[in-house]
Amino acid sequence: MNGLETYKDIAITTQTKGRIVVMLYDGAIKFLKLAINELEAQNPELKGMYIKKALDIIDELNIVLDMEVGGEIAVNLRKLYTFMNQHLTQANIKQDPKKIDEVIKLLEELNKGWKNIA
């Protein structure tokens, strides 16, 4: 492992769980903004790749939800993540930047909340 990889590994593994969630939201938002750019540039292959990266992050956020401890908040987050997944899948198929932007807005709102508690 080279120095940069070691630094990245340490930077991620030493973060609090809340900070990691913020980083994941930031990543998903970044990928979705890139997807919109590629959609506008009529580059469907890259658009699809960026949407897939965002979907992978959203899926990971969904998988790690602790439904027993999280209670109603976890249930509501699961519903939101499922909605985002379906919405982005439709956005990818229909080439719809509005649907992508709607998910970005949801992620940004969730991210604000996590930044306040992280």
C-alpha positions as CSV (number, residue, x, y, z in Angstrom):
1,M,0.0,0.0,0.0
2,N,1.5,3.4,-1.0
3,G,1.4,6.5,1.2
4,L,-1.7,8.0,-0.3
5,E,-3.7,4.8,0.0
6,T,-2.6,4.5,3.6
7,Y,-3.6,8.1,4.3
8,K,-7.1,7.6,2.7
9,D,-7.6,4.4,4.6
10,I,-6.7,6.0,8.0
11,A,-8.8,9.1,7.1
12,I,-11.9,6.9,6.6
13,T,-11.4,4.4,9.4
14,T,-10.9,7.2,12.0
15,Q,-14.1,9.1,11.3
16,T,-17.1,8.9,13.5
17,K,-20.1,7.0,12.1
18,G,-22.0,10.3,11.7
19,R,-19.1,11.8,9.7
20,I,-19.0,8.8,7.5
21,V,-22.7,9.2,6.7
22,V,-22.0,12.8,5.8
23,M,-19.2,11.7,3.5
24,L,-21.5,9.1,1.8
25,Y,-24.2,11.7,1.3
26,D,-21.6,14.1,-0.2
27,G,-20.4,11.4,-2.5
28,A,-23.9,10.5,-3.7
29,I,-24.7,14.2,-4.3
30,K,-21.5,14.7,-6.2
31,F,-22.1,11.7,-8.5
32,L,-25.7,12.8,-9.2
33,K,-24.6,16.3,-10.2
34,L,-22.0,14.7,-12.5
35,A,-24.8,12.5,-13.9
36,I,-26.9,15.6,-14.7
37,N,-23.8,17.1,-16.4
38,E,-23.3,14.0,-18.5
39,L,-27.0,13.8,-19.4
40,E,-26.9,17.4,-20.6
41,A,-23.8,16.6,-22.6
42,Q,-25.7,13.7,-24.1
43,N,-23.3,11.1,-22.8
44,P,-25.6,8.3,-21.6
45,E,-22.8,5.9,-20.7
46,L,-21.1,8.2,-18.2
47,K,-24.5,9.4,-16.9
48,G,-25.5,5.8,-16.2
49,M,-22.1,5.2,-14.5
50,Y,-22.6,8.1,-12.1
51,I,-26.2,7.2,-11.3
52,K,-25.0,3.7,-10.5
53,K,-22.3,5.0,-8.2
54,A,-24.9,7.1,-6.3
55,L,-27.3,4.1,-6.2
56,D,-24.5,2.0,-4.7
57,I,-24.0,4.6,-1.9
58,I,-27.8,4.8,-1.3
59,D,-28.0,1.0,-1.2
60,E,-25.2,0.9,1.4
61,L,-26.9,3.5,3.5
62,N,-30.0,1.4,3.4
63,I,-28.3,-1.9,4.2
64,V,-26.6,-0.6,7.3
65,L,-29.8,0.9,8.9
66,D,-30.4,-0.7,12.3
67,M,-34.1,-1.2,12.2
68,E,-34.3,-2.3,15.9
69,V,-32.3,0.6,17.4
70,G,-33.3,3.2,14.8
71,G,-37.1,2.8,15.3
72,E,-39.3,5.2,13.3
73,I,-36.3,7.2,12.0
74,A,-34.8,4.0,10.4
75,V,-38.2,3.0,8.9
76,N,-38.6,6.5,7.4
77,L,-35.0,6.5,6.1
78,R,-35.6,3.1,4.5
79,K,-38.7,4.4,2.7
80,L,-36.7,7.4,1.5
81,Y,-33.8,5.3,0.3
82,T,-36.2,3.0,-1.5
83,F,-37.9,6.0,-3.1
84,M,-34.6,7.4,-4.2
85,N,-33.6,4.1,-5.7
86,Q,-36.8,3.8,-7.7
87,H,-36.6,7.5,-8.7
88,L,-33.0,7.3,-9.9
89,T,-33.7,4.1,-11.9
90,Q,-36.6,5.9,-13.7
91,A,-34.4,8.9,-14.2
92,N,-31.7,6.7,-15.8
93,I,-34.2,5.0,-18.1
94,K,-36.2,8.1,-19.1
95,Q,-33.1,10.5,-19.3
96,D,-34.9,12.8,-16.8
97,P,-32.6,15.3,-15.0
98,K,-35.6,16.6,-12.9
99,K,-35.9,13.2,-11.2
100,I,-32.1,13.3,-10.4
101,D,-32.4,16.8,-9.1
102,E,-35.3,15.8,-6.8
103,V,-33.1,13.1,-5.3
104,I,-30.2,15.5,-4.9
105,K,-32.5,17.9,-2.9
106,L,-33.6,15.0,-0.6
107,L,-30.0,14.0,-0.1
108,E,-28.9,17.6,0.6
109,E,-31.7,18.0,3.2
110,L,-30.7,14.7,4.9
111,N,-27.0,15.7,4.8
112,K,-27.8,19.0,6.6
113,G,-29.3,17.1,9.4
114,W,-26.4,14.7,9.7
115,K,-23.9,17.6,9.5
116,N,-25.6,19.2,12.5
117,I,-25.2,16.0,14.6
118,A,-21.9,14.7,13.3
